[in-house]
Amino acid sequence: MRHLLSHKRARAIIERFREARLLVIGDLIMDHFIWGKVRRISPEAPVPVVEVTSESLMLGGSANVVNNIHSLGGKSLVTGVVGRDDDGRKLMAALKDKGIPTEGIIADSRRPTTIKTRVIAHNQQVVRFDREKKDRIEPDSTARVFNYVKKAMRNSDLVIISDYAKGLITESLVEDTVEAARKLGRPVAVDPKVEHFDYYRGVSIVTPNNLEASLASGVEITDDASLHRAGEVLFNKIGCEALLITRGENGMSLFEPDSETHIPTVAQEVFDVSGAGDTVIGALGLALASGASYKEASVIANFAAGVVVGKVGTATVAPDELVMAIEAGLRKSR
């Protein structure tokens, strides 16, 4: 990877993170973790009995993208919809505690705040259950979101669309956002959902994982040849400047008009992949807003993801952690 990014260049880009401001549009989620231990199987059914030791609430979905940007030293503006409920108030309070503005968040009494509950025992996820409403956000709330987007985009260097298919991201919202960004010269990066790939035409970069890329392209990715075909299909379908396919233990693959770059994984141990995509899009967006090329930004995002998957829960990475991981990884790649 040393031919893609040097120690000196990485440090220079990461130091500029503090000057970058990103606008995040997406599905706001609260992640609820129940931590415990398993000592026996239930006599009522063949399932483990989890003895609960603690619980925690963490920012999830697009709120975790914002959290990752904040953790890496960048600034962010965020817009989305939460319920007019206790979970929505907790989510906004958690953002405010980090100094993240919440005036772009719309509270809607017609829907609940999305909350995902994960039961974790011995660093392993036992079960997850979701409380949510995935119907399309009501038109008046969508209009309020876009009005905020138009205003906030003027003070942003880059726009991130974090799509969790919870009702906010529609074809018209993406089209309007891309058009507004084009007029202002702002790049648009998308963390996608398979069912919405047709929405993303004309954005700057899209970051599907391996499964999403396979399903969206209709090409099952099993080897380098099928990866190449899937990348070509999606690249032509979306008409983007770059496509970054995240491939877990196989690293990442970046497609640009005249090149295809494969970036090996740098994760040492994988405990939890929850929120890794949020880290990728947050770090990628910050790097691009800080002057990195798509190749440089992809390498930085790869290292950031390698750090967070070694932690349990919806984790983030700090600038010094990222710098240390990059320096260690580049030394190994000599």
C-alpha positions in Angstrom: 0.0 0.0 0.0 3.0 2.3 0.2 2.7 3.1 -3.4 -0.8 4.5 -2.7 -0.1 6.4 0.5 3.0 7.4 2.4 3.3 8.1 6.2 3.9 11.8 5.6 0.9 12.2 3.2 -1.4 10.3 5.6 -0.4 12.5 8.5 -1.0 15.6 6.5 -4.5 14.5 5.4 -5.5 13.5 8.9 -4.2 16.7 10.4 -6.6 18.6 8.0 -9.6 16.6 9.3 -10.2 19.3 11.9 -10.8 21.8 9.2 -13.3 19.7 7.3 -17.1 20.1 7.7 -19.4 17.4 6.3 -23.2 17.3 5.9 -24.7 13.9 6.7 -28.2 13.0 5.4 -29.6 9.7 6.5 -31.5 7.3 8.7 -30.9 8.1 12.4 -30.8 5.0 14.6 -30.2 4.3 18.3 -28.1 1.2 19.0 -29.1 -0.5 22.3 -26.6 -3.1 23.6 -27.4 -5.6 26.3 -24.2 -7.2 27.7 -24.1 -10.4 29.6 -22.8 -14.0 30.1 -24.1 -17.4 29.0 -23.7 -20.2 31.5 -26.5 -22.5 30.5 -29.1 -23.5 27.9 -32.7 -22.7 28.7 -34.9 -25.7 29.8 -37.8 -24.1 27.9 -36.2 -24.1 24.5 -32.7 -24.8 22.9 -31.5 -21.2 23.4 -28.8 -19.7 25.6 -29.8 -18.0 28.8 -28.0 -14.6 29.0 -27.3 -13.3 32.4 -27.4 -9.5 31.9 -24.5 -7.5 33.4 -25.0 -4.1 31.8 -26.8 -2.1 29.1 -25.6 0.8 26.9 -27.0 3.1 24.3 -24.9 4.2 21.3 -25.4 6.3 18.2 -26.3 4.2 15.2 -27.0 4.5 11.5 -26.3 8.0 10.1 -25.9 9.2 13.7 -22.9 6.8 14.0 -21.5 8.3 10.8 -21.6 11.7 12.5 -20.1 10.1 15.6 -17.2 8.7 13.6 -16.6 12.1 11.9 -16.6 13.8 15.3 -14.2 11.1 16.8 -11.8 11.6 13.9 -11.7 15.4 14.6 -14.0 16.6 11.9 -17.1 18.8 12.1 -20.5 17.7 10.8 -24.0 18.9 10.3 -26.7 16.2 10.3 -30.3 15.9 9.2 -32.8 13.1 9.4 -36.0 12.2 11.2 -36.6 10.7 14.7 -39.8 10.0 16.6 -41.2 12.5 19.1 -40.4 9.9 21.8 -37.9 9.2 24.6 -35.5 7.4 22.2 -35.5 10.4 19.9 -34.7 12.7 22.8 -31.9 10.5 24.0 -30.4 10.4 20.5 -30.4 14.2 20.1 -29.1 14.6 23.7 -26.2 12.2 22.8 -25.3 14.3 19.7 -25.5 17.6 21.7 -23.2 16.1 24.4 -20.6 15.8 21.7 -21.2 19.3 20.4 -22.9 18.2 17.3 -25.7 20.6 16.1 -29.2 19.0 16.0 -31.2 21.8 14.4 -31.5 19.7 11.2 -33.1 16.8 12.9 -36.9 16.6 12.5 -39.0 15.1 15.3 -42.1 13.4 13.9 -44.8 12.1 16.2 -46.2 9.8 13.4 -43.3 7.4 13.6 -41.0 5.9 16.3 -37.2 6.4 16.6 -35.5 3.4 15.1 -33.8 1.4 17.7 -31.8 -1.8 17.3 -31.2 -4.0 20.3 -28.2 -6.4 20.3 -27.6 -9.0 23.0 -23.9 -9.6 23.4 -22.4 -12.4 25.4 -18.7 -13.2 25.6 -18.0 -10.7 22.8 -20.4 -12.5 20.5 -23.8 -11.2 19.3 -26.5 -13.7 20.4 -29.6 -12.0 18.9 -30.7 -8.7 17.5 -34.2 -7.2 17.5 -35.4 -4.0 15.8 -38.2 -1.6 16.6 -38.9 0.6 13.7 -41.2 1.9 11.0 -39.8 1.6 7.5 -42.5 3.3 5.5 -41.6 6.4 3.5 -41.1 9.5 5.7 -44.1 11.8 5.4 -43.8 14.5 2.6 -43.8 17.5 5.0 -40.9 16.0 7.0 -39.0 15.2 3.8 -39.5 18.8 2.7 -38.1 20.1 6.0 -35.1 17.8 5.6 -34.3 19.1 2.1 -34.8 22.7 3.2 -32.1 22.1 5.8 -29.9 20.3 3.2 -30.0 23.4 0.9 -29.0 25.7 3.7 -26.4 23.5 5.4 -24.7 22.5 2.1 -23.4 26.0 1.7 -21.3 25.6 4.8 -20.2 22.0 4.1 -17.2 20.6 2.1 -18.8 17.3 1.2 -22.2 15.6 1.5 -22.7 12.0 2.8 -25.9 10.1 2.2 -26.2 7.3 4.8 -29.0 5.0 3.5 -30.3 2.4 5.9 -33.7 2.1 4.0 -35.7 3.3 7.0 -37.9 5.6 4.9 -35.9 8.9 4.5 -33.8 8.3 1.4 -36.0 8.5 -1.8 -35.1 8.9 -5.4 -36.4 12.5 -5.5 -34.4 13.5 -2.3 -31.2 12.1 -3.8 -31.8 13.8 -7.2 -32.5 17.1 -5.5 -29.5 16.7 -3.2 -27.1 15.8 -6.1 -28.4 18.7 -8.2 -27.9 21.2 -5.3 -24.4 19.8 -4.6 -23.5 20.0 -8.3 -24.4 23.7 -8.4 -22.2 24.3 -5.3 -19.4 22.0 -6.4 -19.8 19.7 -3.5 -18.9 15.9 -3.8 -21.6 13.4 -2.7 -20.6 10.1 -1.1 -23.2 7.4 -0.5 -23.2 4.4 1.9 -25.9 2.5 -0.1 -28.8 0.0 0.3 -29.3 -2.6 -2.4 -32.9 -1.7 -3.1 -32.0 1.9 -3.8 -29.1 1.6 -6.2 -31.1 3.2 -9.0 -31.4 6.4 -6.8 -27.7 7.1 -6.8 -27.1 8.2 -10.3 -24.6 11.0 -10.6 -23.1 10.9 -7.1 -19.4 11.1 -6.6 -18.6 7.8 -4.9 -20.7 4.8 -3.6 -19.4 2.3 -1.0 -21.3 -1.0 -1.1 -20.1 -4.1 0.7 -19.4 -7.3 -1.2 -23.0 -8.7 -0.8 -24.6 -5.4 -1.8 -22.4 -5.1 -4.8 -23.3 -8.7 -5.8 -27.0 -8.2 -5.4 -27.1 -4.8 -7.1 -25.0 -5.8 -10.1 -26.6 -9.3 -10.6 -23.1 -10.7 -10.6 -22.1 -13.1 -7.7 -18.7 -12.0 -6.6 -16.6 -15.2 -6.1 -13.2 -14.3 -7.6 -11.3 -11.5 -9.2 -13.0 -11.9 -12.6 -16.5 -11.7 -11.1 -15.5 -8.8 -8.9 -14.3 -6.9 -12.0 -17.6 -7.6 -13.8 -19.7 -6.5 -10.9 -17.6 -3.3 -10.5 -18.1 -2.5 -14.2 -21.8 -3.1 -14.1 -22.3 -0.8 -11.0 -19.9 1.8 -12.3 -21.8 2.1 -15.5 -25.2 1.9 -13.8 -24.6 4.7 -11.4 -22.4 6.9 -13.5 -20.3 7.9 -10.5 -16.7 9.1 -10.3 -15.6 6.2 -8.1 -17.0 2.9 -6.6 -15.5 1.4 -3.5 -16.5 -2.2 -2.7 -15.7 -3.2 0.9 -14.9 -6.9 1.0 -14.3 -7.8 4.6 -11.3 -10.1 5.0 -10.5 -9.5 1.3 -10.0 -5.7 1.9 -11.4 -3.2 -0.5 -11.6 -2.7 -4.3 -11.7 0.8 -5.8 -13.0 1.3 -9.3 -12.3 4.6 -11.2 -12.8 5.3 -14.9 -9.4 4.2 -15.9 -8.2 2.1 -13.0 -9.0 -0.7 -10.6 -7.2 -0.7 -7.3 -7.2 -3.6 -4.7 -6.4 -2.7 -1.1 -5.7 -5.6 1.3 -7.3 -5.9 4.7 -5.4 -4.5 7.7 -7.7 -5.8 10.5 -5.7 -7.8 13.0 -8.7 -9.3 14.9 -12.4 -9.0 14.1 -14.7 -8.9 17.1 -17.6 -7.0 15.7 -18.4 -5.5 12.3 -21.4 -3.5 13.6 -21.1 0.0 12.2 -17.9 -0.7 10.2 -19.6 0.8 7.1 -20.3 4.0 9.0 -16.6 4.3 9.8 -15.7 3.7 6.2 -18.0 6.4 4.8 -17.1 8.8 7.6 -13.3 8.4 7.2 -13.6 8.4 3.4 -15.6 11.6 3.4 -13.3 13.4 5.8 -10.2 12.4 3.7 -11.8 13.5 0.5 -12.8 16.8 2.1 -9.2 17.2 3.3 -7.8 17.0 -0.2 -7.1 13.2 -0.6 -7.5 11.4 -3.9 -10.0 8.5 -4.1 -7.1 6.1 -3.7 -5.6 7.8 -0.7 -9.1 8.2 0.9 -9.8 4.6 0.4 -6.6 3.5 2.1 -7.3 5.7 5.0 -10.9 4.4 5.3 -9.6 0.8 5.1 -7.3 1.4 8.1 -10.1 3.1 10.0 -12.3 0.1 9.5 -9.5 -2.2 10.5 -9.4 -0.4 13.9 -13.1 -0.4 14.7 -13.8 -4.1 13.8 -11.3 -5.0 16.6 -13.7 -3.4 19.1 -17.1 -4.6 20.3 -20.2 -2.4 19.8 -20.8 0.5 17.5 -17.2 1.8 17.8 -15.3 4.8 16.5 -11.6 5.6 15.9 -9.6 8.5 17.1 -7.0 10.4 14.9 -4.0 9.1 16.9 -5.3 5.5 16.6 -5.7 6.0 12.9 -2.2 7.4 12.5 -0.6 4.6 14.5 -2.5 2.0 12.6 -1.5 3.4 9.2 2.2 3.7 10.2 2.2 0.1 11.6 0.4 -1.2 8.5 2.7 0.6 6.0 5.8 -0.7 7.8 4.5 -4.2 7.4 3.8 -3.7 3.7 7.5 -2.8 2.9 
